[in-house]
Structure formats: structure tokens, C-alpha cells
Amino acid sequence: SFSGLTICGCDCLLSAEWKSKNKIIARSGPGKGRGDIIASTRSGGKGTSTVQFRGYHETIGPMKESAVWVEEAPLQTLVWGRRSLSPAGYQQDDPLGLSVEGSNKKFPEDELHELFPEGSGDLTSEQFAAGWFLLEHHHGTMFDDLKAGLAFLRRKVEAQKEGQLSFLKANVGSVMEQLDTLTILKDKFESDVKEHGSDPTAKVEKAIQVSMLEANKLFEEVLARRDRADATRNALGVLQRFKFLFSLPVSIERNIRKGDYDVVINDYARAKNLFGKTDVPVTGKTPRSTPQSNNKFGSKTPVSQDWQSSVPQRVLFVEELSEITTNMFPDLWKLGQAYFSGELHVKVEPEKQTHFKRMVLAPIELLSGLLRAAILPHTLDRMSPLRTSYGMWPPQGLEGVGPWLPHCLRYIRSTYTSLIRLDLPNEALTIIASLIFDLRLHCMSTLFQQAAEHIKCLHKKETWHIEFDTKHSGITQLPSEFENKVQEVVQMVKESVLLGGHRESPLLDNANAQRELNALIQGLLLSFTQALDTLAFSNDGMQNESSAVSQLIGSPAIYRGNEGSGPGWEQRLLTTLSNSQYTAKVVLPRLSEVFSRHDYPPLTLPVATATSALSALDRQILEVYLEQKSDPLVGTIEPSMYLGRFDWDTTRRPTDVQPYVKEIITNMIGVHAEVHHVNPNLVSRVLSQIVETVAEELSRLMSCVTRFSIQGNQQARVDIRAVQETVSLYTTPTAQLVEDLLAKFRVRMRLQLMCFGDMKIVSSGCSSNEWLQSNTKSEVEVEWHALMLPEGEHESKFQLALWNANGVAGKKAELESFLAKHRVDVMLLGTIQTARQQTY
């Protein structure tokens, strides 16, 4: 009746054998941990044993027989050098069955290698040596214990020989599964050979190759486009980085046509020294592509065809002196080191080290003094006795050295690098390091000052050709040239000065250098303000202008001829004003980003100072322009007003505005057109000031009239209202204040004004809803606020308020009639707001 057996949740009925009611033999399943033993019979049902079963996974070692495949990998598999957390999982059982827990002292491994040169103590190794194993694991074990271990090993081997048949019987299931798997594998292999041939991998390899070709065809165009895009991007980067070099031929042609031969010489010499000896074929091609321009230049100017003759003598002196030091000084140092190290076949006298040190420092100090005298004479002490030994250069040649300072700095840095390799004393290296620091500071100062002088002269290149865009209106090319020049000098200073060489301290770590940099950049930015100031207030443009004449008594100002070429002075003022605004709003913020992108320190103060200077120039230009336009315009009003001996004490009925009003409007239209042509954003700013000046002149003229007739009053009223309505969009804050006060008066006194014949409400018969919809929300709220009356007294209080406001008792009957007609409207106004507040 035995029907089931479960051990640790695994069904073991297949291997179970019933012995008696108290004994069942079975093989446990793959259960792990403690679990119940449940037996089932048909007669008694399920029953649980009082003893639990503990299952575990046996670790198979090299000395353990197994019926399943065991991976023959090294037992100790470590990942990234970390040990396993459970070393018991890979520990081997001792073949002698002896415990070595008490033996902590290990046999020296070096001696084991000496005793067994080619042996090993690993049981799985082919070079296993029993002596190695015993010395390594049992060198402290007693001889009797070793004999007992040998007996244990012999019994274990005999038991394995005798138990092979029983082992197969016990694992017959695993053996049969393995045989079945091998049979299935053999049948599958034979069928694959019949279907795919004896070499099935050939088809697979061919399929892989075909797929690779198709994949390449699929992405070939994409990869080609990517390569072309990368090449184009790299080319554009090179063009941008070496913009000066690649634009050199065109620049030389342009400067030759202009006659700027000094610029041609400096540009070519600079390019020749920077890229003449380069190994890169692209950058070396451009300096060689200028002989044609050189021939043209030689036919137009008597300057020598030898470009090298344009190099200043001071620069040539720096080059030659640096090369001599680089080539010859190492020999002196190495000779001294060989002497003191005993390499020479002479007697060494150690006391001469001090003398040799002076011998080394003397040429270094002389090198520094000579170089300073040539390019940094201001850094030498004039009172020093050594000053004359460094030579006295003529002062007139120092100006041409400025563009060559980065070139000189590279030569001196090369010499400094060669001295560093010699491992000279710090005293010698400090002398050259100090020279390089002073030269870097002077080079930075000179480059920025030269750029500032160049920017100050930009007014000479102004063509007055206005370019328009939808965002910034009309500007000339001058702001762009200013921005390009600043970007060029910023990059040049960074590459040649700010980026320190080997063992050079950062220049901007010095507080004096930082202050110098701020002052130089501030001067650089302010130089453009000076250029704009020169453009706006040059004497040539101001002298060509003549005062305006009235259209009614002479030729109009807007039609007078311009002597000379180019726009008039007033148009130049407007153009310069537009350039100033564009520079302050667009160019300076972009230059701040350029400074930040080139790792310059924060330059908030120089940029703010330049912005403030541009704002001051903006106001100054606007004042001059307004004075230039307002004075002639205002000066024509009085003569035109009294043209034909007009008198304000006239009896003639007005039929139209006077001609002087039309002339005022026409002149302001001319100003509007002139400003709008250059910069529409300036129209409101200019016209509002001119309108105020015209209004003041009209007020003055009207106040000077001794007597007005009724017709004269009407005529003056018509003229003033015509001008007012025409320029209503350009009123100043002073006039706007009057309009605001009148608007508030109309809203607050609405009910009172109704008493004086507001026919739009009283006589037109419009309903209260129409009247409420015709007024703004603020007006209605103000009127309701004026009617905050107690409930039950709306009619009488409202009548009294209107009566008192009117001040005439005779209006009472008319008010009562009005209230009767609009009773619903009055009740609505009274009940909307129930607050208790007495208004009148």
C-alpha cells in the first residue's frame, strides 16, 4: 500500500524501497536545507516523520568519484584578485585523512624549490611530488600519524577498486542519461552531415561575409558623408585659427592698392617668421604664394626686395644672441660638470666650485642685461654701473619692435628650455625666468596699446555705407571691424603671453599684471569711443553745414545741396549714434563672452566703463543733433507766423490753419524721414525732444502777443490744436502728465459734467446698460465709488448731490425730471456698492 515519499519537498518514490513499517530506503532529491519526510500509504494516508532531513550539495574534489560531469577548471577561481567568501567550497580533502589545524608554521617555499626543482605539491599536477606534499602539509605530523594516514589511504583505494560495480549500480540513472545524450548527439550529427555536408561551417562563413558586405553597402554613404563632414569641419577650424595667414595674399594686395606699404612689410615679415620654417605643407604654402604680390609691390614702391631687411636690428640681435647661448653655453656647463666629477684626466680642486658658479652666472646675467637693453630698456636701472656694459641702443628704433615681441619671446623661451635641461642652479634659471616674465608683461602691454591705436584710427576707414537688419536697424561696418580687431588681439595675447611655457608662473597670478590687464583692456574698449567721437565731431563735417532757411521766405533746409561727397554732418551724427547704441548693446556683450572663452579673468569694470562712455557719447551726440535740427526749425516759426504782416488782433474769421503750422509739420516730417532712414528706433527719442522745443517756442510767441481779438483767439486755438493732434504720439512726460490729470478729472467729475450738457448721455436717450458698456471698468468703478449712499436714501441724496454740484437752484426741476426718467439707472448705481461712506 506504499504510494508516495517526499523528502525536503522532492518526490523520491522512484528510488524508495520499503523494508518494514519502520524502515524505508531511498535516495534524496536535490533538496537543500532542513525539511520534512512525508510518507503516504493507501491504507493510512499521509504521515510525517518526527525526524527532519537535512540536505546539502556535496563538493566534488579531485579524489571524489562522481557520476556526473564535473568542470575540471582550477578550484580557486578569483575574479579581479578578490577571494571567495566561502573558502570551504574549494578546499580539498586531505588524502591521508589527517587534520593539520594545529600546524600553523609553514615549511619555507624556497627550500621546497631547492629540494624539488621541477616538482609540485598540487595533487592535480603532472609534476606532483609526494615529498613536497608531505613537507608542505605534514612537516610537523608525527610518524605514527603518517603511518595511520598511509593505512587510511590504502583502505580507501582498495574500497574504490571493489566498489566500482556498486558505484555503477548506484548511478545507473545518470549513466543511462549520458548514453542517451550521446546517441541523440550522434544521430543529430549524422543528419546534419547529410543535410549540410561534411563542412557546415563553410555556408555559415559565406553567409557572414555576405551580411558584412551588405552592411557596408547600407552604411557606406552615411560613413562617407560623415568623413566629408569631419574633413570640412577640420578645414574650417584650420581656416579660422590661421585666418591671418590664409588672408595674407588678399590683404597684401589690398594694402598695396591703398599705399599702406608699412602694413604690407609688417604683415609679410610676421607671417614669414611665424610659418616660414613650418613642416606643415598647408601653412607653409601661403608665405610662398606671395611672390606675385611681392613683384607688384616692388614695382610700386622703392622698398628693397629683401623682405628680411624689414626686420628690426634689435630683433635680429635677440635671435642671434639666443642661438649663441643655446649652442655654446651647454658646452661650458658640461665641461665644468666633467671636471668636478673626475671624468677629465686632471686633478680635481673642489674649492673651485664657487669660482665656477660665478663663471656660470656671469654669462647668464650678461645675456639678461643685453636682451633687456635691446627690447626692455625701461626695466634696467639707469644708475647702475653695469648699465653701460649692456650697450645703448638709439631710441628711435624701439617703436618698430612692438609687432616682433611675440617672436622675440619664443626665441628667449627656447633658450630658457635648453638651460632647464642642463639642470642649472636656481639662481641662473631665476634670472632668465624674471626676464621672460617682464617680457611677457611688456608684450601684453604693447599688443593691447597697438590695437588701441589701430582702433582709434578706424574713423579713417569709415565709408558711411549703412547695412540694415530687422533687429538692430542701420549700422556701418565700423563696429564689426572693432570687434574683429579686439578678438584678434585677445587671441594673440593668450597664445603668446598668457599661456606660460615650461616652468613659467602664470602671468595673471601677479596682482600688478592683473591691474595692468584691466587698464589695458579698458583703454582698448574706450579707444572705439574716441573713434566714434572723432567721427561725430570732426571739424570737416561741421564746417560744411549751413543754417536752415524757412520754406516760406527762402530755400528749404531739407532741399539744400551738400558740398563734397558722402552724407551730411547731421546724417553722420545719426549714423554714429546708431553705431554707438549697437556697440553698447551687442558688441560689448559678445566681447565679454570672447574674454571668458579665452580664459581671461572677469573684466566687469572695463566693460562697464566702456558702456558708460558709450552712453555719455550717445547723450552728447543726441544733444548736438537736436540742437542742430531744433534751432533752425524753431527759428523759422516767428518769421513765418507774421508773414504778410499778420496780426492776432484781426477781425477776419479763421478759415484754415496758418501756413507756419504746415511748415512746422513739414519740417518735422523731414526730421522723421532723416532719422527713420538710419535707425527707426531713434524716431520717438528725437521727435519727442523736438516737439517739446516747438511747443516752448509757440508758448513764448503766444505769450508775447499784446492783444487777441475773438478771431485771433480762434485762429491761435486752431493752430495749436492742429500741431497738438499731429504730434500726439511724441508727447513728452510733461505733456503726458497734463493728459493724465485731465483724464482723471473727466472720470471723477463725470456726473457733474453731465449737468453741463453732456449730450452723449442726457440727450441721446441711451440706456444705462449702453452707457455702462461705453465706459471703461475703472471709470464705472470711480463713479460707483462717488455714489456710496445709505440704502433708502438713494433718490434724495442723489438729487442733493447733483444739485450742490451744479450750484444752481433753478436746475432742480430738470434734475427731478432726469431722475424720474432714469430711476432704474440711479437705483442700480446705488445698490451695487453698499458701503457706508459719505462722498460730498
Solvent accessible surface area in square Angstrom, and as a share of the most:
residue,aa,sasa,rsa
1,S,82,0.53
2,F,44,0.18
3,S,47,0.30
4,G,14,0.14
5,L,7,0.04
6,T,44,0.26
7,I,16,0.08
8,C,29,0.17
9,G,69,0.66
10,C,27,0.16
11,D,114,0.59
12,C,6,0.03
13,L,73,0.36
14,L,184,0.91
15,S,48,0.31
16,A,22,0.17
17,E,91,0.41
18,W,118,0.42
19,K,95,0.40
20,S,49,0.31
21,K,173,0.74
22,N,135,0.69
23,K,111,0.47
24,I,56,0.29
25,I,79,0.40
26,A,34,0.26
27,R,150,0.55
28,S,53,0.34
29,G,30,0.29
30,P,111,0.70
31,G,15,0.14
32,K,145,0.61
33,G,30,0.28
34,R,168,0.61
35,G,13,0.12
36,D,64,0.33
37,I,42,0.21
38,I,57,0.29
39,A,28,0.22
40,S,20,0.13
41,T,33,0.19
42,R,187,0.68
43,S,102,0.66
44,G,63,0.61
45,G,35,0.34
46,K,166,0.70
47,G,38,0.36
48,T,83,0.48
49,S,49,0.32
50,T,141,0.82
51,V,106,0.61
52,Q,92,0.41
53,F,70,0.29
54,R,138,0.50
55,G,7,0.07
56,Y,142,0.54
57,H,116,0.52
58,E,96,0.43
59,T,78,0.45
60,I,51,0.26
61,G,26,0.25
62,P,59,0.37
63,M,82,0.37
64,K,102,0.43
65,E,76,0.34
66,S,39,0.25
67,A,19,0.15
68,V,90,0.52
69,W,203,0.71
70,V,57,0.33
71,E,124,0.56
72,E,149,0.67
73,A,46,0.36
74,P,109,0.68
75,L,79,0.39
76,Q,79,0.35
77,T,98,0.57
78,L,71,0.35
79,V,92,0.53
80,W,224,0.79
81,G,70,0.67
82,R,171,0.62
83,R,174,0.63
84,S,52,0.33
85,L,183,0.91
86,S,69,0.44
87,P,64,0.40
88,A,75,0.59
89,G,39,0.38
90,Y,51,0.19
91,Q,116,0.52
92,Q,77,0.34
93,D,116,0.60
94,D,39,0.20
95,P,13,0.08
96,L,18,0.09
97,G,50,0.48
98,L,39,0.20
99,S,90,0.58
100,V,62,0.35
101,E,154,0.69
102,G,79,0.76
103,S,51,0.33
104,N,133,0.68
105,K,164,0.70
106,K,171,0.72
107,F,51,0.21
108,P,68,0.43
109,E,110,0.49
110,D,106,0.55
111,E,79,0.35
112,L,4,0.02
113,H,91,0.41
114,E,135,0.60
115,L,103,0.51
116,F,51,0.21
117,P,106,0.66
118,E,151,0.68
119,G,21,0.20
120,S,28,0.18
121,G,12,0.12
122,D,63,0.33
123,L,44,0.22
124,T,83,0.48
125,S,34,0.22
126,E,168,0.75
127,Q,104,0.46
128,F,78,0.33
129,A,20,0.15
130,A,62,0.48
131,G,29,0.28
132,W,20,0.07
133,F,17,0.07
134,L,68,0.34
135,L,52,0.26
136,E,70,0.31
137,H,69,0.31
138,H,6,0.03
139,H,67,0.30
140,G,54,0.52
141,T,36,0.21
142,M,136,0.61
143,F,143,0.59
144,D,105,0.54
145,D,62,0.32
146,L,45,0.23
147,K,112,0.47
148,A,60,0.46
149,G,1,0.01
150,L,80,0.40
151,A,40,0.31
152,F,75,0.31
153,L,48,0.24
154,R,152,0.56
155,R,148,0.54
156,K,66,0.28
157,V,63,0.36
158,E,92,0.41
159,A,62,0.48
160,Q,64,0.28
161,K,127,0.54
162,E,142,0.64
163,G,23,0.22
164,Q,108,0.48
165,L,118,0.59
166,S,66,0.43
167,F,57,0.24
168,L,95,0.47
169,K,135,0.57
170,A,53,0.41
171,N,27,0.14
172,V,86,0.50
173,G,42,0.40
174,S,31,0.20
175,V,47,0.27
176,M,98,0.44
177,E,122,0.55
178,Q,79,0.35
179,L,92,0.46
180,D,76,0.40
181,T,85,0.49
182,L,109,0.54
183,T,78,0.45
184,I,119,0.60
185,L,112,0.56
186,K,120,0.51
187,D,77,0.40
188,K,122,0.52
189,F,135,0.56
190,E,73,0.33
191,S,51,0.33
192,D,43,0.22
193,V,53,0.31
194,K,179,0.76
195,E,122,0.55
196,H,77,0.34
197,G,29,0.28
198,S,106,0.68
199,D,88,0.45
200,P,56,0.35
201,T,90,0.52
202,A,51,0.40
203,K,124,0.52
204,V,90,0.52
205,E,100,0.45
206,K,138,0.59
207,A,60,0.47
208,I,92,0.47
209,Q,96,0.43
210,V,74,0.42
211,S,62,0.40
212,M,114,0.51
213,L,108,0.54
214,E,97,0.44
215,A,47,0.37
216,N,91,0.47
217,K,130,0.55
218,L,128,0.64
219,F,106,0.44
220,E,108,0.48
221,E,119,0.53
222,V,74,0.43
223,L,85,0.42
224,A,38,0.29
225,R,122,0.45
226,R,142,0.52
227,D,80,0.41
228,R,145,0.53
229,A,44,0.34
230,D,56,0.29
231,A,60,0.47
232,T,75,0.44
233,R,148,0.54
234,N,101,0.52
235,A,51,0.39
236,L,108,0.54
237,G,40,0.38
238,V,62,0.35
239,L,87,0.43
240,Q,128,0.57
241,R,166,0.61
242,F,49,0.20
243,K,119,0.50
244,F,51,0.21
245,L,1,0.00
246,F,57,0.24
247,S,48,0.31
248,L,1,0.01
249,P,34,0.21
250,V,94,0.54
251,S,20,0.13
252,I,3,0.02
253,E,40,0.18
254,R,101,0.37
255,N,15,0.08
256,I,6,0.03
257,R,168,0.61
258,K,120,0.51
259,G,32,0.31
260,D,59,0.31
261,Y,60,0.23
262,D,106,0.55
263,V,66,0.38
264,V,0,0.00
265,I,24,0.12
266,N,64,0.33
267,D,25,0.13
268,Y,17,0.06
269,A,3,0.03
270,R,61,0.22
271,A,1,0.00
272,K,69,0.29
273,N,42,0.22
274,L,62,0.31
275,F,32,0.13
276,G,35,0.34
277,K,184,0.78
278,T,46,0.27
279,D,140,0.72
280,V,79,0.45
281,P,101,0.63
282,V,84,0.48
283,T,9,0.05
284,G,4,0.04
285,K,135,0.57
286,T,12,0.07
287,P,4,0.02
288,R,154,0.56
289,S,59,0.38
290,T,2,0.01
291,P,72,0.45
292,Q,123,0.55
293,S,6,0.04
294,N,25,0.13
295,N,100,0.51
296,K,84,0.35
297,F,5,0.02
298,G,22,0.21
299,S,94,0.60
300,K,106,0.45
301,T,11,0.07
302,P,141,0.88
303,V,57,0.33
304,S,68,0.44
305,Q,97,0.43
306,D,79,0.41
307,W,34,0.12
308,Q,89,0.39
309,S,73,0.47
310,S,35,0.23
311,V,6,0.04
312,P,27,0.17
313,Q,127,0.56
314,R,11,0.04
315,V,0,0.00
316,L,65,0.32
317,F,59,0.25
318,V,0,0.00
319,E,28,0.12
320,E,108,0.48
321,L,29,0.14
322,S,2,0.02
323,E,81,0.36
324,I,80,0.40
325,T,16,0.09
326,T,43,0.25
327,N,104,0.53
328,M,131,0.59
329,F,12,0.05
330,P,19,0.12
331,D,93,0.48
332,L,54,0.27
333,W,29,0.10
334,K,121,0.51
335,L,105,0.52
336,G,7,0.07
337,Q,81,0.36
338,A,18,0.14
339,Y,43,0.16
340,F,44,0.18
341,S,73,0.47
342,G,43,0.42
343,E,124,0.55
344,L,65,0.32
345,H,192,0.86
346,V,87,0.50
347,K,172,0.73
348,V,47,0.27
349,E,57,0.25
350,P,86,0.54
351,E,129,0.58
352,K,90,0.38
353,Q,100,0.45
354,T,86,0.50
355,H,97,0.43
356,F,23,0.09
357,K,81,0.34
358,R,140,0.51
359,M,80,0.36
360,V,1,0.00
361,L,25,0.13
362,A,57,0.44
363,P,48,0.30
364,I,1,0.00
365,E,83,0.37
366,L,86,0.43
367,L,9,0.04
368,S,8,0.05
369,G,4,0.03
370,L,36,0.18
371,L,2,0.01
372,R,26,0.10
373,A,1,0.01
374,A,0,0.00
375,I,1,0.00
376,L,0,0.00
377,P,38,0.24
378,H,118,0.52
379,T,50,0.29
380,L,28,0.14
381,D,90,0.47
382,R,210,0.77
383,M,168,0.75
384,S,37,0.24
385,P,122,0.77
386,L,104,0.52
387,R,24,0.09
388,T,107,0.62
389,S,68,0.44
390,Y,31,0.12
391,G,30,0.29
392,M,137,0.61
393,W,73,0.26
394,P,69,0.44
395,P,108,0.68
396,Q,135,0.60
397,G,34,0.32
398,L,63,0.31
399,E,128,0.57
400,G,40,0.38
401,V,3,0.01
402,G,5,0.05
403,P,54,0.34
404,W,11,0.04
405,L,2,0.01
406,P,12,0.07
407,H,15,0.07
408,C,0,0.00
409,L,1,0.00
410,R,99,0.36
411,Y,48,0.18
412,I,3,0.01
413,R,37,0.14
414,S,64,0.41
415,T,4,0.02
416,Y,7,0.03
417,T,38,0.22
418,S,13,0.09
419,L,0,0.00
420,I,19,0.10
421,R,181,0.66
422,L,25,0.12
423,D,118,0.61
424,L,7,0.04
425,P,44,0.27
426,N,109,0.56
427,E,90,0.40
428,A,0,0.00
429,L,8,0.04
430,T,83,0.48
431,I,41,0.21
432,I,0,0.00
433,A,33,0.26
434,S,49,0.32
435,L,0,0.00
436,I,1,0.01
437,F,47,0.19
438,D,39,0.20
439,L,0,0.00
440,R,3,0.01
441,L,46,0.23
442,H,49,0.22
443,C,0,0.00
444,M,0,0.00
445,S,15,0.10
446,T,19,0.11
447,L,11,0.05
448,F,2,0.01
449,Q,99,0.44
450,Q,65,0.29
451,A,3,0.02
452,A,12,0.10
453,E,99,0.44
454,H,72,0.32
455,I,0,0.00
456,K,63,0.27
457,C,56,0.33
458,L,2,0.01
459,H,48,0.21
460,K,151,0.64
461,K,88,0.37
462,E,19,0.08
463,T,95,0.55
464,W,38,0.14
465,H,120,0.54
466,I,36,0.18
467,E,94,0.42
468,F,114,0.48
469,D,68,0.35
470,T,151,0.88
471,K,156,0.66
472,H,49,0.22
473,S,12,0.08
474,G,0,0.00
475,I,18,0.09
476,T,2,0.01
477,Q,43,0.19
478,L,0,0.00
479,P,0,0.00
480,S,52,0.33
481,E,53,0.24
482,F,1,0.00
483,E,15,0.07
484,N,79,0.40
485,K,48,0.20
486,V,0,0.00
487,Q,60,0.27
488,E,71,0.32
489,V,6,0.04
490,V,0,0.00
491,Q,60,0.27
492,M,38,0.17
493,V,0,0.00
494,K,39,0.16
495,E,88,0.39
496,S,13,0.09
497,V,0,0.00
498,L,24,0.12
499,L,97,0.48
500,G,40,0.39
501,G,33,0.32
502,H,108,0.48
503,R,136,0.50
504,E,28,0.13
505,S,70,0.45
506,P,77,0.48
507,L,1,0.01
508,L,28,0.14
509,D,109,0.57
510,N,56,0.29
511,A,61,0.47
512,N,91,0.47
513,A,0,0.00
514,Q,75,0.34
515,R,147,0.54
516,E,61,0.27
517,L,0,0.00
518,N,53,0.27
519,A,64,0.49
520,L,17,0.09
521,I,0,0.00
522,Q,51,0.23
523,G,34,0.33
524,L,0,0.00
525,L,4,0.02
526,L,42,0.21
527,S,0,0.00
528,F,2,0.01
529,T,16,0.09
530,Q,92,0.41
531,A,0,0.00
532,L,0,0.00
533,D,52,0.27
534,T,56,0.33
535,L,15,0.07
536,A,0,0.00
537,F,45,0.19
538,S,32,0.21
539,N,102,0.52
540,D,104,0.54
541,G,5,0.05
542,M,84,0.37
543,Q,143,0.63
544,N,89,0.46
545,E,32,0.14
546,S,64,0.42
547,S,87,0.56
548,A,26,0.20
549,V,69,0.40
550,S,3,0.02
551,Q,57,0.25
552,L,70,0.35
553,I,93,0.47
554,G,34,0.32
555,S,75,0.48
556,P,26,0.16
557,A,27,0.21
558,I,79,0.40
559,Y,162,0.62
560,R,77,0.28
561,G,70,0.67
562,N,90,0.46
563,E,145,0.65
564,G,70,0.67
565,S,106,0.68
566,G,48,0.46
567,P,44,0.28
568,G,7,0.07
569,W,13,0.04
570,E,11,0.05
571,Q,57,0.25
572,R,51,0.19
573,L,1,0.00
574,L,1,0.00
575,T,3,0.02
576,T,0,0.00
577,L,0,0.00
578,S,1,0.01
579,N,0,0.00
580,S,1,0.01
581,Q,32,0.14
582,Y,24,0.09
583,T,1,0.00
584,A,23,0.18
585,K,146,0.62
586,V,19,0.11
587,V,1,0.00
588,L,3,0.02
589,P,63,0.40
590,R,102,0.37
591,L,1,0.00
592,S,41,0.27
593,E,109,0.49
594,V,5,0.03
595,F,6,0.02
596,S,79,0.51
597,R,150,0.55
598,H,31,0.14
599,D,111,0.58
600,Y,13,0.05
601,P,33,0.21
602,P,125,0.79
603,L,14,0.07
604,T,104,0.60
605,L,124,0.62
606,P,1,0.01
607,V,27,0.16
608,A,53,0.41
609,T,39,0.23
610,A,0,0.00
611,T,50,0.29
612,S,70,0.45
613,A,27,0.21
614,L,5,0.03
615,S,43,0.28
616,A,45,0.35
617,L,7,0.03
618,D,13,0.07
619,R,133,0.49
620,Q,85,0.38
621,I,0,0.00
622,L,15,0.08
623,E,114,0.51
624,V,36,0.21
625,Y,0,0.00
626,L,24,0.12
627,E,106,0.48
628,Q,41,0.18
629,K,30,0.13
630,S,8,0.05
631,D,85,0.44
632,P,29,0.18
633,L,9,0.04
634,V,22,0.12
635,G,47,0.45
636,T,11,0.07
637,I,1,0.01
638,E,75,0.34
639,P,59,0.37
640,S,4,0.03
641,M,2,0.01
642,Y,80,0.30
643,L,87,0.43
644,G,73,0.70
645,R,234,0.86
646,F,31,0.13
647,D,86,0.44
648,W,2,0.01
649,D,55,0.29
650,T,31,0.18
651,T,118,0.69
652,R,170,0.62
653,R,183,0.67
654,P,27,0.17
655,T,127,0.74
656,D,83,0.43
657,V,32,0.19
658,Q,18,0.08
659,P,76,0.48
660,Y,2,0.01
661,V,1,0.00
662,K,104,0.44
663,E,8,0.04
664,I,3,0.01
665,I,41,0.21
666,T,53,0.31
667,N,24,0.12
668,M,11,0.05
669,I,106,0.54
670,G,15,0.14
671,V,4,0.02
672,H,60,0.27
673,A,59,0.46
674,E,26,0.12
675,V,0,0.00
676,H,91,0.40
677,H,117,0.52
678,V,2,0.01
679,N,5,0.02
680,P,54,0.34
681,N,102,0.52
682,L,2,0.01
683,V,10,0.05
684,S,65,0.42
685,R,81,0.30
686,V,0,0.00
687,L,8,0.04
688,S,18,0.11
689,Q,78,0.35
690,I,0,0.00
691,V,17,0.10
692,E,57,0.26
693,T,45,0.26
694,V,2,0.01
695,A,52,0.41
696,E,107,0.48
697,E,21,0.09
698,L,13,0.06
699,S,71,0.46
700,R,109,0.40
701,L,4,0.02
702,M,26,0.12
703,S,89,0.57
704,C,81,0.49
705,V,27,0.15
706,T,139,0.81
707,R,162,0.59
708,F,62,0.26
709,S,18,0.11
710,I,126,0.64
711,Q,51,0.23
712,G,0,0.00
713,N,79,0.41
714,Q,88,0.39
715,Q,14,0.06
716,A,10,0.07
717,R,139,0.51
718,V,63,0.36
719,D,1,0.01
720,I,67,0.34
721,R,94,0.34
722,A,27,0.21
723,V,13,0.07
724,Q,83,0.37
725,E,108,0.49
726,T,70,0.41
727,V,14,0.08
728,S,59,0.38
729,L,156,0.78
730,Y,45,0.17
731,T,47,0.27
732,T,13,0.08
733,P,116,0.73
734,T,97,0.56
735,A,43,0.33
736,Q,83,0.37
737,L,105,0.52
738,V,81,0.47
739,E,67,0.30
740,D,61,0.32
741,L,101,0.50
742,L,75,0.37
743,A,47,0.37
744,K,105,0.44
745,F,95,0.40
746,R,124,0.45
747,V,25,0.14
748,R,156,0.57
749,M,70,0.31
750,R,58,0.21
751,L,13,0.06
752,Q,18,0.08
753,L,59,0.29
754,M,24,0.11
755,C,30,0.18
756,F,147,0.61
757,G,44,0.42
758,D,33,0.17
759,M,113,0.50
760,K,165,0.70
761,I,16,0.08
762,V,53,0.31
763,S,62,0.40
764,S,73,0.47
765,G,47,0.46
766,C,31,0.19
767,S,56,0.36
768,S,20,0.13
769,N,93,0.48
770,E,100,0.45
771,W,22,0.08
772,L,36,0.18
773,Q,153,0.68
774,S,87,0.56
775,N,21,0.11
776,T,80,0.47
777,K,159,0.67
778,S,69,0.44
779,E,45,0.20
780,V,11,0.07
781,E,79,0.36
782,V,51,0.29
783,E,6,0.03
784,W,54,0.19
785,H,91,0.41
786,A,14,0.11
787,L,7,0.03
788,M,4,0.02
789,L,13,0.06
790,P,41,0.26
791,E,107,0.48
792,G,76,0.73
793,E,69,0.31
794,H,23,0.10
795,E,55,0.25
796,S,70,0.45
797,K,63,0.27
798,F,6,0.03
799,Q,53,0.24
800,L,84,0.42
801,A,17,0.13
802,L,10,0.05
803,W,82,0.29
804,N,97,0.50
805,A,40,0.31
806,N,20,0.10
807,G,64,0.61
808,V,76,0.44
809,A,68,0.53
810,G,64,0.61
811,K,72,0.31
812,K,92,0.39
813,A,72,0.56
814,E,107,0.48
815,L,19,0.10
816,E,77,0.34
817,S,74,0.48
818,F,38,0.16
819,L,10,0.05
820,A,77,0.60
821,K,139,0.59
822,H,25,0.11
823,R,119,0.43
824,V,117,0.67
825,D,27,0.14
826,V,10,0.06
827,M,90,0.40
828,L,68,0.34
829,L,18,0.09
830,G,4,0.04
831,T,72,0.42
832,I,73,0.37
833,Q,69,0.31
834,T,74,0.43
835,A,49,0.38
836,R,155,0.56
837,Q,87,0.39
838,Q,113,0.50
839,T,55,0.32
840,Y,125,0.47
